[in-house]
Amino acid sequence: MKRVMTIGGSDCSGGAGIQADIKTFSALGVYGTSVLTAITAQNSDGVQAIQEVPVGIVELQIQSIMSDIAVDYAKTGMLYSAEIIEVVAAQLKRYGVPFVLDPVMKAGSGGILLEDNALNTLIELLIPICAVVTPNVPEASLISGLGIRDKEDAKSAALKINEMGASAVIIKGGHLEQEIASGKATDLIYDGEFKDISSTMIKRGKIVHGAGCTFSAALAAELAKGNNLHDAATLAKKFVYDAIAYGEELPNLIVVNQGLRKDADRYFVLENVKEAVTMLKETPNFKNHIPEVGTNIGMAIADAESEHDVAAVDGRIIPARGGVHAGCVDFGVSSHVARLILAMMKRDKLKRSAINVKYSSELIEACEELEMTVASFDRAKEPAGAKTMEWGVREASIEFSPDVVYDLGAIGKEPMVRIFGNTAVEVAGKVKKIMAGL
């Protein structure tokens, strides 16, 4: 396992600083160590207080790590004072550690994290020895001394910072008016040539806390694992995008959740669908209720956006000698059941799973006897150009969110029953109860 060291301040809210860095390292599969430079009292209202760690203690922390554990890569965040910058630069140079320089100057929620007289020291001592420096637009403007209003200005700033000695520069996007207008956040990379990495600008209506720290930590982790700069930056940007999308929503801010929640949810969904398939295989009489087109069962992650966020059976479930056969479970392998689930989630975001089975009036009666809510739609009323799954589910769930949606088919279309639930295991359990009543 690669080892990475973060040098920065403590954020008592847990969203940024070394707390964010350590969580990021863990999520990306590297071993994290930390050197504390300052203790902050901060929240969504800003930074209330800062207590600088004595310079000698900062120095000893680095020496303790390097003399025993050693590291493959490092990153610096909040360094606060010129004195701390001097000792950090000396130690990183002494041990020859490649590092990402995140020139943290101000907290996202407000508050100065770098003393005024420390900027020149950072420029003189750290920029010339870092592997890459990752300022946002305001930070790049202060370091370069140039105003940045558009992409060309950002390129000029990157060149100026490169001339100061930085091997590579990444100016993080999201601050320029043209980006805000286009809805695209573009990171500008310069390492002898310019490259862009763009993504949709994600907004969740509150202060996002910890994105910058998470990016530089993810970048350091990916570089430690041997990725080149462009690939590492691309992976880090995607990681931060997911971290914001799945960030913990607190009363006044979004605390970036470093991807663990999404990964955990995807794992849970995969295992849940696999367990559901096993239950279906063991359900007596299920084989006789598989339609001619086959059956599939799927489940989406929370806040699913596309078919790639839905796990299902590859190749569907089909009758076989002695029972049924099911392919492997994976994400993005079934368009049909995925569209069905995504359509229902627009009506009820908790109903993240569905299965299709063969229609029979007896089966519908069994559902009603089990007090499941049942609704239907008529394919003959489907508007021209509409997609059946999306339209049918929307039509059937106008008044309530049903457990069961069926239709009687049409020319060339087999009658079908769809059973919904919060999880795939819950849906398989419903199928088992229905089969027992037939």
N, C-alpha and C positions, 0 to 999 in steps of 0.2 A: 504494500500500500504506500502510495506517495504521501509525503509529509509536507504540510504547508503551515507557515507561521503568519499570524496577523499581528500587526503592531498598531494599536489605536485606543480609542476611548471606550469606556463602558456607558451603555445606554440603559438606564434603569427601567425604561418602558419595554425593553426586550426586542424592539423592532429594528434597530440600527446598531452601529458600532460593532464591537467584538462579538456581541451576542448574535447578531445577524451573520457575521462571518463564520462562526463556529457551526451554526446550523446549516449554512451553505456548504461548508466543507463536508459535513456529515452526509448531506443529501447527495453530494457528488462523488462520494466514495473515496475521499482522501482524509488522512489523519490531521486534525487541526491542533495547533498550539497557539498560545496567545501571550502577548506582551502588553500590559496595561500602561497607558500613558497619562490617562486622566479619568476621573470619576465625574459623571455629569448627573445632575438632577434635571430631567426634562420630560415633557409630555406634549400633547397636541397644542398646548398654548405657547410652547417655546422652551428655551433653556433657562431654568431658574438659578442654577449654580454650577460652577466647575471647580473641582479640586485637582490641581496638577499633582501627578505622582513625582516624587523626588527623582532627579536625573540619575542618581546613582542606582536607584532601584530599577529604573528602566534598563540601564546598562546591564545590571546583573541578571535580569530576566532573560535578555537575549543571550548572554553568555551561558546561563544555565541550560537553556534549550540547545544551543549549538554544541556545547561540550558533551552532551549526553544523548539527546535524541537526533540532533542535526535535522535539517530540512532541505527539501528539494526546491522550494520556492517560497516567496514571502509576498505580503502586501502591506502597505502602510495606509492608514486612514487618518484619524484625528491625531495630530502630533502637537498641536497647541502652541508650543513656544520654540523660540530659536535654539534654546539650550537643549531641548529634547531632540530637535532635528539634528543638531550637531552630533550628539552621541549615537543616534540611530544611524546616521550616515556613516560614521566611523566604524560601527560594528558590522553593518551590512557589507561595507567595503573590506573589512578585516576578514570576514568569513566567505567572501565571494558569493553571496547569495543573490541569485537573480530575483527581481521583485517588481511588482506592479505598484506604481505610485498613484494613489487616489488622493489628489490634493484637496482634501476636505477643508473648507473654509467657513461654511455656514450650515447649520442644521436645516433640514427641510421644513421644520415647523418654526424656524426663526431662532436666532442666537448665534453669536460668533464662536467658532471652534478653532480659529487660528489667530493668534495675536498679530496686530498690524506689523510689528517689526520682524515677524517670522517669515514673511513671504519671500523676501530677498534671500534669506538663508536657505529656504526650500529650493529656490531657483538655482542658487550657486552650488549647493551640496548634493541634492537628491536627484534633480533632473538629469545631470550628466551621467549618473551611474545606474539609473533605473532601466529595466527592460522595456517598459511601456508606461506612459503617463496617461491617466484617464479623466481629464477635466470635463465638467459640463460647460455649457456656453459661457455663463458668467465667470466661472473659474478660468477658462481659457482666455477670456478677455483680460482679466486681471494679470495673469501670468505673462501674456504676450504684449500687453499694453495697447492692444488694438480693439476698436469697437467691432462687434460682430452682429450684423443685421441680417445677413443672408449666407448662403452656402459658400459663395466666393470669399466672403470675409472669414468664414470658418477655415477655409483652405489657407488663407494668408496667415491666420493665427497658428495653424498646425505647422506651417513651414517655419514660422518664427520660433516656436517652441522646439522644433527639431534642431534649429540652429543653436539653441541654448545647450544642446548636448543629448537630448532625448533620442534614444534609438528608434522609438516608435511613439506615435501619438494617436489616441482615440478621443475625439471630441464627441461626447455623448449627445444624442439628439433629443428633441422634444421641447426646446425652448424658443425656436425661431417662429416668427409669425407665419411664414410660408408653410412650415410643418403643421402648425395648428390648423391653418386653413385647409390643408390637403388631408388631414387626419392621418398622416404618416410621420413616424419618428425615425430619423435617419442618423445613424452613428457614422462619423467620418473617420476613416483609418488612414494614417500616413506612415509608411515605413520605407520611404524611398519612392513610392508611388501611392496614388490615392485610390481607395476603395470605399464603397458604401455598403452599409448593412441596414436595410429598412424593415420596418414592421408597422402594423396598424397601431395607431396611438390608442392605448387603452385608458379609459376614464371610468371611475367608479363614484364620482360625486363627492369624494372626501379627500382630505390630505392623505397622500400615500407616503408612508414612512419606511425608509430602509432600502429603497430601490438602488441608490448609488452604491452603498456598501455591499449589497448583494451582488451587483454587477462586477465590481472589482474583485470580490472574493471568488466568484464563479470563474472569472477570467484567470486568476492565479491558479485555481484548482485545475482548470483545463490545460493551462500551459504546463503545469507540473506533470500532467499525464502524458505530455509529449505532443500535444496538438500544436500546429503552427498558429501564428497570431490570428489570421483571418478565421480559421475554423474555430479557434478558442473563443474569439469575440462573438462569432455567430451563435455558438452554443450558449455562451453567457447571456446574450441578449434574449434568446428564446427562453432560457431559464428564468430571467427576470420577468418576462412577459407572463409566463405561467404563474410566477410567484405573486404578481400583482392580481392576476385574475382570480387566484385562489387565496388571496390574502385574508387574514383574520379581520373581520369587520367589527371594530370597537365603536363606542358612541360617537367619537369625534374624528376618527382617523381609520385608515386601512393599514394594518401592520403587515408588511410583506411576509408571506409564508413561503419559505424557500422550497417550494415544489413538493415537499413531503406529502402534503395532504392529497394532491392530485395523484401522485404515484401510489399512495396507499389506497385511494379510491379505485384506481384502475386494477390493482391487485385484488381488492375485495370483489370487484365486479366479475373478474375472470373466474375466481374461485367459486363465486356464488352461482354463476351460470354452469360451471362444471358440475357442481353438486346438484343443481336442478336437473341436468341431463341424466345423471345417475338415478335420481328419483323417478324420472319418466320411464327409464328403461325397466325399472322394477315395478311399475304400475300395471296391474292386470288390466287387460282389455284396451290399453292405450293404443296398441298397434292398429286396432280396428277403426280408430278415429283419426288416422293420419290421412289428409286429403291427397288427391292424385299428384298435386304439385309438391308434396312433401310438407313437413312441419319444421318450423324453426322457433327457437326461443332465444330471446336476447335481453340484455339489460344495459342501460346507459349509465355513465358516470354522472355525478351531480353537475348541473349546469352544462350538460352536453350541448355542443354546437353543430356537430356534423356526424355523418355516418361512421367516421373513424373514432368517435367517442362511444360507440355502441359495440359491445361484445356479443357474439352470437356463434352459432354452429356453422362451420365452413362446410358447404355442400348439403346442408339441411339434415333432418332426421327422417329416415325412410324405413319402411317395413323390411325385415330380413328374416331369414330362417331362424325360428326360435325366439323371435322378438323384434327388436329394432336396431338399426345401425345409425350411429351419429359420428360426424366428422369432428375435427379438433375445434376447440373454442378459441376464438381470437377476436381482436378488434378490427372493424372495417371489412368483414367478410360477407355481410348480408345487407344489401340495400333495402330489401323488402321489409324485414322486421325492424330495421333501423328507422326507416321513414315512418313506420307505424308508431314506434315509441316516441320519436321526436315530435310527431304531431300531437300525441296525447300529452306530452310534457308541456306543450304550450297551453294546454287547458288545466293540467294538474301536474306540477313539476315533481311531485312525490311519486307519481306512477311512472317508474323508470323501467318497467319490464313488461313484456308481452309474449304471447305464443299464439300461433294460428292452428286450429284444428278443423276437422271436417264438420260441416253443418248437418244437423238433424234436429227435427222438432223435439225429439226426446231429450236431446242434449240441452236445448234451451230450457225445457221444462225442469230438468235437473238443476240447472243454474238458478232458476227462480225459486225452486223448493229450498235451495240453500241460502235464499235471501240475498243473492247477488243482484246488483242493479244491472239491468239489461237494456240496451238500446240498439237500434238498427238504422240502416240507411238504404236507399233505393238507388241502385246503379243507373236506372233509367233516367233519373233526375240529375245525373252528373253533368255539369256544364262542359261544353266543348273546351278542350285544352287543359282541363283540370287534372291533377294527379290524384288517382283514386284513393290512395292511402291517406294523404293529407286532407282531401275534401271529405272522404267518408267519415273519418274520425271527428273532424270538425262538425260535420252535419249531425252526427249521432250524439255529440256532447254539448249541444247548444244549451240545454237546460241544466244538466248535471254531468258529473264525471263518472261514467259507467264502469263497472267491472268487466262487462262483456259487451262487445259490439259485433253484430252479425249482419250479413246481407244474403239475399237469395240468389245472387249471381246474375249473369246476363249472357248474351250470346258469346260463347267462347270463354266465359268466365265462370269458374266453379264457385258454388255457394260456400261461404266461409264464416267461421266464428273466430273472433280474437278475444283472448282473455288477458286482462291487465292486472298488474299488481305493483307493489313498491319494490319488490326484489324478485329475482328469478326463482328463488326457492319458494317464495310465497305463491308465485304463479303455478309452479309445479305442484304445490300442495293443494291449490284450488282444483287443478286437473285431477289429482288423485281422488279428491272428494267427489267430483263430478262423475268420474268413472265408477266409483263405488255405488252411485245412485242409479246407474243404468242397467 
